[in-house]
Amino acid sequence: MPPIKMRGTQKPKNTKQTIMRLASYMGKFKILWLVVFACVVITALSEVFGTYMIKPALNDYIIPFIKKENPELSGFIRLLVKVAVVYALGVFAAFLNQRILLSISTRSLFNIRKDLFHSLEKLPLSYYDSRPHGVVMSLFTNDTDTLRDMFSQNVPQLFTSLFSIAGVFIMMIALSVPMTFLMIVSMFLVMLVAAKIGKLSAKAFRKQQENIGKVNGYIEELIEGQRVVKVFCREESAVRKFDELNEKLCEAGTQATTYASVLGPIMNNLSHLQYAVCAMLGAFLVIKSMSDLGTVASFLQSIRSFSRPLSQMSQQFNSILNALAGAERIFAAIDEMPEVDEGKVLITNAMPTDSGGNIRITESFARTGIWAWKYPETKQLKQLKGNVDFENVNFGYNSSIKVLHNISIHAEPGKKIALVGSTGSGKTTIANLLTRFYDIEEGDGIITYDDIPIKDISKDSLRKSLGMVLQDTHLFTGTIKENIRYGNLDASDKQVVDAAKLANADSFISHLKNGYDTVITGDGASLSQGQRQLLSIARAACANPPVLILDEATSSIDTRTERLIQQGMDRLMRGRTVFVIAHRLSTVRNSDEILVLEKGSILERGSHDALMERKGRYYQLYTGAFKLD
């Protein structure tokens, strides 16, 4: 996963469109927004009212009280009560505003995250093949985090600040036009200084972020490769390189922190200077009888009320830009073209029935282990047998480079087809085409399944009829029983155990403390690679599919375990079509047909004995005269 960007600004490419898209999510709560608007107005007006009340408090009560020994305080007390009530109302409105905005932002983020996940689940495998997993994960981590911060902090502060600034500014004009003009000019100069320092600060933080990424990447790489480091005694060189990267990070961090640290004091001192200049002007106006003390005091207090939200808005600017950039990436993923499925033929459970000596296939709502293809328009059923044909198939992951050339394969039920060849010869690509993770273009041959073009079969139905055991096994957090049942969610406990026995996984599972209820986490990190592959094979056995695809299924298993698995596979493949992709040629000896691929073409085909007699490429591979890459 890429390191989290802590500071520095990322700008969206289309700010307006991104804001409108976010508004469409937040606009679903129209009634709540009306309440928010009312609360913001009340909060802003309460602050303006409290500040303005300084003027009558001084002019009408405090200053006249100075000349009296026993002043009448009832009017002053009423004024204070009025101010207290208004402030209390403002506090309640601010609380209600924050609470409602939090609810809106949380629900909006929930909907965005839901749409993102639903979209990712519909995307073709090519989307994930063309992107590092960390980039996809960052959509749910970095980008949603920045959105959460913007919704829960930046947006509420922005709304409140805008109304506060507008209300205070109107009051300042009403109090004193000359002092307002001076305040605007001085504020403009302060913002120029802040912008200059902020630009230098952003540059320094981007450099710091770049160095953080290098240090984090190096640490992650070294932790994962710690065995290699120790085997080759590279601890000292690793430390030296880390020290170099860490030194650069320290320098960049010092520079970035310096700018960040100096900005606050400079802004504070400049604001004090601004306050002092406005106070001097106010004193001059009072002396010249062009204003009164209450007006000046109220105006000086309003300067604080004006500059504080303005400062908050400037501080939120970078965070908002980062959040909009993250939102833009999220929406780009949501708008990706989903996997197209034009197939209409469905798979269904079937039951053979005897009708006057004729065997008919009828649809069954129970899982029978017998499958049929169903044509929705005619309701016609055709028993699924497992005949797979590739006829003159050509394919390339892009239009300029072909990976497969005129591939023709005929696989029948109960037959085991082995695909062998060097890395990049096209073995896994054949499996990707059969599962329709990728589709061939029109005119590049045809793939049929029981004489039905696989493009006419619904992708869900097609993949439900296929069982895959991959070289890189993946186990989910949960019990062993749940991981095996992932192949068939309706499987009973007995079926789970039978599938484990079939894959010869029952022996090691039974020796675990909690047996089938043992919880595994971290992709089964507590299990050996061989045990994980046994569970993967058991999962495929539990699905009980008509066609099996074994992609290097025994690559990480010792010879003894391999023999046990082979026995289980022989039982599992009975009556099924099996495709085996293997580098270890000992696992394909009993295959009915072995296809030797090279650069996307089939060089040889035949049984083990026939290919050995031919003494061609397979013979060279098997005897070690030619090695697989």
C-alpha positions in Angstrom: 0.0 0.0 0.0 1.4 3.5 -0.9 2.3 5.7 2.0 -0.4 8.1 3.2 0.1 11.7 2.0 0.3 13.8 5.2 0.8 17.2 3.8 1.2 18.9 0.4 -1.6 19.6 -2.0 -3.0 17.5 -4.8 -5.3 19.4 -7.2 -8.3 17.8 -8.9 -8.3 18.0 -12.7 -12.0 19.0 -12.9 -12.9 20.8 -9.6 -16.4 21.9 -10.7 -17.5 18.5 -11.9 -16.1 16.8 -8.7 -17.9 19.3 -6.5 -21.2 18.7 -8.4 -20.7 15.0 -8.0 -20.2 15.3 -4.3 -23.2 17.6 -4.1 -25.3 14.9 -5.7 -24.5 12.6 -2.8 -25.0 15.3 -0.1 -28.0 16.7 -1.8 -30.0 13.6 -0.9 -30.7 15.2 2.5 -32.5 18.3 1.4 -34.6 18.7 4.6 -31.6 18.3 6.8 -29.7 20.9 4.7 -32.5 23.5 5.4 -32.1 22.9 9.1 -28.3 23.2 8.7 -28.7 26.5 6.9 -31.0 27.8 9.6 -28.5 26.7 12.3 -25.6 28.4 10.5 -27.5 31.6 10.2 -28.5 31.6 13.9 -24.9 30.8 14.9 -23.5 33.7 12.8 -26.2 36.1 13.9 -25.6 35.3 17.6 -21.9 36.0 17.2 -22.6 39.3 15.4 -25.2 40.3 17.9 -22.9 39.5 20.9 -20.1 41.6 19.3 -22.4 44.5 18.5 -23.9 44.6 22.0 -20.5 45.8 23.2 -21.4 49.3 21.8 -24.6 49.9 23.8 -23.1 48.2 26.8 -20.3 50.7 26.9 -22.1 53.8 25.6 -25.4 53.4 27.5 -24.3 51.7 30.7 -20.7 51.2 31.6 -19.3 54.7 30.7 -22.3 56.5 32.3 -22.0 54.3 35.4 -18.5 55.7 36.0 -20.0 59.1 37.0 -22.7 57.6 39.3 -22.4 56.3 42.9 -25.5 54.2 42.8 -26.3 53.4 39.2 -29.5 51.7 38.1 -28.4 48.2 36.9 -31.8 46.8 35.8 -31.3 47.9 32.2 -27.8 46.6 32.1 -28.8 43.3 33.6 -31.6 42.9 31.0 -29.0 43.6 28.3 -26.7 40.9 29.7 -29.6 38.4 30.0 -30.5 39.1 26.4 -26.9 38.6 25.3 -26.7 35.3 27.3 -29.9 34.0 25.8 -28.7 34.8 22.2 -25.3 33.2 22.9 -27.0 30.1 24.4 -29.2 29.9 21.3 -26.1 30.2 19.1 -24.3 27.4 21.0 -27.3 25.1 20.6 -27.6 26.0 16.9 -23.9 25.3 16.5 -24.2 21.9 18.2 -27.2 21.0 16.2 -25.5 22.1 13.0 -22.4 20.0 13.8 -24.5 17.0 14.6 -26.6 17.1 11.5 -23.6 17.8 9.2 -21.9 14.8 10.8 -24.9 12.6 10.0 -25.0 14.0 6.4 -21.3 13.5 5.9 -21.3 10.0 7.4 -24.2 8.8 5.3 -22.8 10.4 2.1 -19.4 8.7 2.7 -21.3 5.5 3.3 -23.0 5.8 0.0 -19.8 6.7 -1.8 -18.0 3.8 -0.3 -20.9 1.5 -1.2 -21.0 2.6 -4.8 -17.2 2.3 -5.1 -17.2 -1.3 -3.8 -20.2 -2.3 -5.9 -18.5 -0.8 -8.9 -15.2 -2.6 -8.2 -17.0 -5.9 -7.9 -18.4 -5.5 -11.4 -15.2 -4.5 -13.1 -13.3 -7.0 -15.4 -10.2 -8.7 -14.2 -8.2 -6.6 -16.7 -8.8 -3.6 -14.5 -7.0 -5.2 -11.6 -4.3 -6.7 -13.8 -3.4 -3.2 -15.1 -3.1 -1.6 -11.6 -1.1 -2.3 -8.5 -3.3 -3.5 -5.6 -2.0 -0.7 -3.5 -3.5 1.9 -5.9 -6.9 0.2 -5.6 -6.7 -0.1 -1.9 -5.8 3.6 -1.5 -9.2 4.4 -2.8 -10.7 2.9 0.3 -8.0 4.2 2.7 -6.2 7.5 1.7 -8.9 8.9 -0.6 -11.9 8.1 1.7 -9.9 9.3 4.7 -9.5 12.7 3.1 -13.1 12.8 2.1 -14.1 11.9 5.7 -12.0 14.8 7.0 -13.5 17.2 4.5 -17.1 16.1 5.3 -16.7 16.0 9.1 -14.4 19.0 9.6 -13.7 21.2 6.5 -17.3 21.5 5.2 -18.9 22.4 8.6 -16.1 24.9 9.3 -16.4 26.3 5.7 -20.2 26.9 6.1 -19.9 28.5 9.5 -16.9 30.6 8.5 -18.6 32.0 5.4 -21.7 33.1 7.2 -19.7 34.5 10.1 -17.5 36.5 7.8 -20.4 37.9 5.9 -22.3 38.8 9.0 -19.3 40.4 10.8 -18.3 42.3 7.6 -21.8 43.9 7.3 -21.7 44.9 11.0 -18.2 46.4 10.6 -19.4 48.6 7.7 -22.4 49.6 9.8 -20.1 50.5 12.7 -17.3 52.4 10.8 -16.5 52.7 7.1 -13.0 54.2 7.6 -11.9 51.5 10.0 -13.4 48.8 7.7 -11.4 50.2 4.8 -8.2 50.2 6.9 -8.9 46.6 8.1 -9.4 45.4 4.5 -6.1 46.9 3.3 -4.2 45.5 6.2 -5.9 42.1 5.8 -4.9 42.1 2.2 -1.2 42.7 3.1 -1.3 40.0 5.7 -2.8 37.5 3.2 0.0 38.3 0.7 2.6 37.4 3.3 0.7 34.2 4.3 0.4 33.2 0.6 4.1 33.6 0.1 5.1 31.6 3.1 2.4 29.0 2.3 3.8 28.5 -1.2 7.2 27.8 0.3 5.7 25.5 2.9 3.7 23.5 0.4 6.9 22.9 -1.7 8.8 21.8 1.4 6.0 19.5 2.5 5.9 17.9 -1.0 9.6 17.2 -0.7 9.1 15.8 2.7 6.3 13.6 1.5 8.5 12.3 -1.3 11.1 11.3 1.2 8.6 9.7 3.5 7.5 7.5 0.6 11.1 6.5 -0.1 11.8 5.6 3.6 8.5 3.8 4.0 9.0 1.8 0.8 12.5 0.9 1.8 11.5 -0.2 5.3 8.6 -2.3 3.8 11.0 -3.9 1.3 13.6 -4.7 3.9 11.0 -6.2 6.3 9.6 -8.5 3.6 13.1 -9.5 2.5 14.7 -9.8 5.9 15.6 -13.5 5.3 17.5 -12.6 2.2 19.3 -9.7 4.0 20.5 -12.0 6.7 21.4 -14.9 4.4 23.7 -12.7 2.4 24.9 -10.7 5.5 23.7 -7.3 4.1 22.7 -5.8 7.4 25.4 -3.1 7.4 24.7 -2.0 3.9 21.0 -2.0 4.6 21.6 0.3 7.6 23.8 2.6 5.6 21.2 3.1 2.9 18.5 3.6 5.5 20.6 6.2 7.2 21.1 8.1 3.9 17.3 8.0 3.2 16.5 9.0 6.8 19.0 11.9 6.6 17.3 13.3 3.6 13.9 12.9 5.2 15.2 14.7 8.3 16.5 17.6 6.2 13.2 17.9 4.3 11.2 17.5 7.5 13.2 20.2 9.2 12.7 22.6 6.3 9.0 21.8 6.1 8.4 22.1 9.8 10.3 25.4 9.9 8.0 27.0 7.4 5.0 25.5 9.2 6.2 26.7 12.6 7.1 30.2 11.4 3.8 30.8 9.7 1.8 30.8 12.9 3.9 33.4 14.8 4.2 35.7 11.8 0.4 35.6 11.2 -0.3 36.2 14.9 2.1 39.2 15.1 0.8 40.6 11.9 -2.8 40.3 13.2 -1.7 42.1 16.4 -0.1 44.8 14.3 -3.4 45.1 12.3 -5.3 45.3 15.5 -3.0 48.0 16.9 -3.3 50.1 13.7 -7.1 49.9 13.7 -7.1 50.8 17.4 -5.0 53.9 16.7 -7.4 54.9 14.0 -10.3 54.3 16.3 -8.7 56.4 19.1 -8.1 59.2 16.5 -11.8 59.1 15.5 -12.9 59.2 19.1 -10.6 62.2 19.9 -12.0 64.0 16.8 -15.5 63.2 18.0 -16.1 61.3 14.7 -16.9 58.1 16.6 -17.5 56.9 20.2 -15.8 54.5 22.5 -18.5 51.8 22.3 -18.3 51.7 18.5 -14.5 51.4 18.5 -14.5 48.7 21.1 -17.2 46.8 19.2 -15.3 47.1 16.0 -12.0 45.9 17.5 -13.8 42.9 18.8 -15.3 42.2 15.4 -11.8 42.2 13.9 -11.1 39.1 16.0 -14.4 37.6 14.9 -13.5 38.3 11.2 -9.9 37.1 11.1 -10.5 33.9 13.0 -12.8 32.2 10.5 -10.8 33.7 7.6 -7.7 32.0 9.0 -9.6 28.8 9.4 -10.8 28.9 5.8 -7.2 29.4 4.5 -6.0 26.5 6.7 -8.7 24.2 5.2 -7.9 25.1 1.6 -5.2 22.4 1.1 -7.2 19.8 2.8 -10.2 20.5 0.6 -8.1 20.3 -2.6 -6.6 17.0 -1.4 -10.1 15.6 -0.7 -11.4 16.8 -4.1 -8.5 15.1 -5.8 -9.3 11.9 -3.8 -12.9 12.1 -4.7 -12.0 12.5 -8.4 -10.1 9.2 -8.3 -13.0 7.5 -6.5 -15.5 8.7 -9.1 -13.2 7.7 -11.9 -13.2 4.1 -10.4 -17.0 4.2 -10.0 -17.4 5.3 -13.7 -15.2 2.5 -15.0 -16.9 0.4 -17.6 -18.3 -2.7 -15.8 -17.7 -6.2 -17.1 -20.0 -6.7 -20.1 -22.0 -9.9 -20.0 -24.2 -10.5 -23.1 -24.6 -14.2 -22.3 -28.2 -15.5 -21.9 -27.7 -19.2 -21.3 -27.9 -20.1 -17.6 -26.8 -23.0 -15.5 -29.3 -24.8 -13.3 -29.6 -27.9 -11.2 -31.2 -30.8 -13.1 -32.8 -34.1 -12.4 -33.0 -36.9 -15.0 -36.5 -38.5 -15.1 -37.8 -41.6 -16.9 -40.8 -40.8 -19.1 -42.0 -44.0 -20.8 -38.5 -45.3 -21.3 -37.1 -41.9 -22.4 -34.8 -40.1 -20.1 -35.7 -36.4 -19.8 -33.9 -33.6 -18.0 -36.0 -31.5 -15.7 -35.0 -28.5 -13.6 -34.5 -29.1 -9.9 -34.5 -26.5 -7.1 -32.3 -28.8 -5.0 -28.6 -29.3 -5.6 -28.4 -32.6 -7.3 -24.8 -32.7 -8.6 -26.2 -32.8 -12.1 -26.3 -29.6 -14.2 -28.0 -28.4 -17.3 -27.9 -25.4 -19.5 -31.1 -23.5 -19.6 -32.2 -21.3 -22.5 -34.4 -18.5 -20.9 -36.4 -17.8 -24.0 -37.5 -21.3 -24.9 -37.0 -22.8 -21.3 -35.2 -25.6 -23.1 -32.8 -27.7 -21.0 -29.6 -29.3 -22.2 -27.6 -31.5 -19.9 -24.2 -30.1 -19.1 -21.5 -32.7 -20.0 -18.3 -30.7 -20.0 -17.2 -30.8 -23.7 -14.8 -27.8 -24.2 -13.5 -26.9 -27.6 -11.0 -24.2 -28.7 -11.1 -23.8 -32.5 -8.3 -21.8 -34.1 -8.3 -19.3 -31.2 -6.0 -16.2 -31.5 -5.7 -13.7 -28.7 -3.7 -10.7 -27.5 -4.1 -8.6 -24.4 -3.7 -5.7 -26.7 -4.3 -5.4 -30.4 -0.6 -5.1 -31.4 0.7 -8.3 -29.8 -0.9 -11.7 -30.1 -0.3 -14.1 -27.2 -2.1 -17.2 -28.7 -1.9 -18.4 -32.3 -4.4 -20.8 -33.8 -5.0 -22.8 -30.6 -7.3 -25.8 -31.0 -8.1 -28.0 -28.1 -10.8 -30.7 -27.7 -11.6 -31.7 -24.1 -14.2 -34.3 -23.1 -15.7 -35.3 -19.8 -13.4 -37.6 -17.8 -10.4 -36.4 -19.8 -7.4 -34.7 -18.4 -5.7 -32.1 -20.6 -2.3 -30.9 -19.6 -0.7 -27.6 -20.7 3.0 -27.4 -20.4 5.5 -24.9 -21.6 7.9 -22.1 -20.6 6.8 -19.0 -18.8 4.8 -16.7 -21.1 3.9 -19.5 -23.5 0.2 -18.9 -23.0 -0.9 -21.6 -20.6 -2.7 -19.3 -18.1 -4.1 -17.2 -20.9 -6.0 -20.3 -22.1 -7.5 -20.6 -18.6 -8.4 -16.9 -18.6 -10.2 -17.3 -21.9 -12.2 -20.3 -20.7 -13.3 -18.5 -17.6 -14.0 -15.3 -19.7 -11.8 -13.2 -17.6 -10.8 -12.0 -21.1 -12.7 -12.4 -24.3 -11.5 -13.1 -27.8 -12.3 -10.7 -30.6 -14.7 -11.5 -33.4 -12.9 -13.5 -36.1 -10.2 -14.8 -33.8 -11.7 -18.3 -33.5 -14.4 -19.6 -31.2 -14.6 -21.4 -27.8 -17.6 -23.7 -27.2 -18.8 -25.4 -24.1 -21.1 -28.3 -24.9 -21.4 -26.9 -28.5 -22.6 -23.5 -27.0 -20.3 -20.5 -27.7 -19.2 -19.4 -24.3 -20.1 -15.8 -25.2 -23.7 -17.0 -25.2 -23.4 -18.3 -21.7 -23.9 -16.0 -18.7 -20.5 -15.3 -17.1 -21.9 -16.2 -13.7 -23.3 -19.5 -15.0 -20.1 -20.2 -16.9 -17.9 -19.6 -13.9 -20.2 -21.6 -11.6 -19.6 -24.6 -13.8 -15.8 -24.2 -13.4 -13.6 -25.0 -10.4 -10.2 -23.4 -10.2 -7.2 -24.1 -8.1 -4.6 -21.5 -8.5 -0.8 -21.5 -7.7 -1.3 -18.4 -5.5 -3.9 -19.6 -3.1 -6.0 -17.1 -1.2 -7.8 -17.8 2.0 -10.3 -15.5 3.7 -10.4 -14.6 7.4 -12.7 -17.1 9.0 -12.8 -20.8 10.0 -11.3 -23.5 7.8 -14.9 -24.9 7.4 -16.0 -21.5 6.0 -13.1 -21.3 3.6 -13.8 -24.8 2.2 -17.6 -24.0 2.0 -16.7 -20.8 0.0 -16.9 -23.1 -3.1 -20.5 -24.0 -2.2 -22.3 -21.9 0.4 -25.0 -24.5 0.6 -22.7 -27.4 1.5 -23.4 -29.3 4.7 -20.7 -30.0 7.3 -20.5 -33.6 5.9 -19.9 -32.3 2.4 -17.2 -30.0 3.7 -15.4 -32.9 5.4 -15.9 -35.2 2.4 -14.3 -32.5 0.2 -11.4 -32.2 2.6 -10.9 -35.9 2.6 -11.0 -36.0 -1.2 -8.2 -33.4 -1.2 -6.4 -35.3 1.6 -6.6 -32.1 3.8 -8.7 -33.8 6.5 -5.6 -35.3 8.1 -3.8 -32.0 9.0 -7.1 -30.3 9.7 -8.0 -32.9 12.3 -4.7 -32.4 14.1 -5.4 -28.7 14.6 -6.6 -27.7 18.1 -10.1 -26.6 16.9 -10.2 -28.7 13.8 -12.5 -27.4 11.1 -13.5 -24.5 13.4 -9.9 -23.2 13.5 -9.9 -19.5 12.6 -7.3 -18.5 10.0 -6.3 -14.9 9.4 -3.7 -13.1 7.2 -4.4 -15.2 4.2 -3.7 -18.4 6.2 -0.2 -17.2 7.4 -0.3 -19.7 10.2 -0.5 -22.6 7.7 2.2 -23.9 5.4 2.0 -23.2 1.7 1.2 -26.8 1.0 -1.6 -26.8 3.6 -3.1 -23.7 2.1 -3.1 -25.4 -1.4 -4.8 -28.4 0.1 -7.5 -26.2 1.4 -7.8 -24.5 -2.0 -8.2 -27.9 -3.6 -10.8 -28.9 -1.0 -12.7 -25.7 -1.8 -12.8 -26.7 -5.5 -13.9 -30.2 -4.5 -16.7 -28.8 -2.4 -18.0 -26.8 -5.4 -18.2 -30.1 -7.3 -18.0 -28.5 -10.7 -18.2 -30.3 -14.1 -14.9 -28.7 -15.3 -11.7 -28.3 -13.2 -8.8 -25.9 -14.0 -5.6 -26.6 -12.0 -3.1 -23.9 -12.4 0.2 -25.1 -10.8 -2.0 -26.6 -8.0 0.8 -28.8 -6.6 3.8 -26.4 -7.2 4.4 -25.8 -3.4 3.7 -29.4 -2.2 6.3 -32.0 -1.4 6.4 -35.2 -3.4 4.6 -37.3 -0.8 1.8 -34.9 -0.4 1.7 -34.6 -4.2 1.0 -38.3 -4.5 -1.8 -38.0 -2.0 -3.3 -35.1 -3.9 -3.0 -36.9 -7.1 -5.1 -39.7 -5.7 -7.7 -37.3 -4.6 -7.6 -35.6 -8.0 -8.1 -38.8 -9.8 -11.2 -39.4 -7.7 -12.4 -35.8 -8.2 -11.9 -35.7 -12.0 -13.9 -38.9 -12.6 -16.6 -37.9 -15.2 -15.2 -34.3 -15.3 -13.2 -32.3 -17.8 -9.8 -31.3 -16.3 -7.3 -28.8 -17.5 -3.9 -29.0 -15.7 -1.3 -26.2 -16.1 2.0 -27.5 -14.7 5.8 -26.9 -14.7 6.4 -30.1 -12.7 6.0 -32.6 -15.5 5.7 -35.6 -13.1 2.2 -34.3 -12.4 1.0 -34.6 -16.0 2.2 -38.1 -16.8 -1.3 -39.7 -16.5 -2.9 -36.9 -18.6 -5.0 -38.1 -21.6 -3.5 -35.4 -23.7 -0.5 -33.2 -23.2 -0.1 -29.9 -25.1 3.3 -28.4 -25.3 3.1 -24.7 -25.9 5.8 -22.3 -27.0 5.2 -18.6 -27.7 1.5 -19.0 -27.9 1.5 -21.9 -30.3 1.1 -25.7 -29.8 4.3 -27.4 -30.7 3.3 -30.9 -29.8 0.3 -32.8 -28.5 -0.3 -36.4 -27.4 0.0 -38.7 -24.4 3.1 -39.0 -22.3 4.2 -42.2 -23.9 3.6 -40.9 -27.4 5.5 -37.7 -26.8 8.4 -39.5 -25.2 8.7 -41.8 -28.3 8.6 -38.7 -30.5 11.7 -37.3 -28.7 10.7 -33.8 -29.4 10.4 -30.8 -27.1 8.4 -32.7 -24.4 11.1 -35.4 -24.4 13.7 -32.7 -23.9 11.7 -31.0 -21.1 11.1 -34.3 -19.3 14.6 -35.6 -19.5 16.1 -32.2 -18.6 17.8 -31.6 -21.9 15.7 -28.4 -22.1 14.6 -26.5 -19.0 11.5 -24.5 -18.5 12.1 -20.8 -17.8 
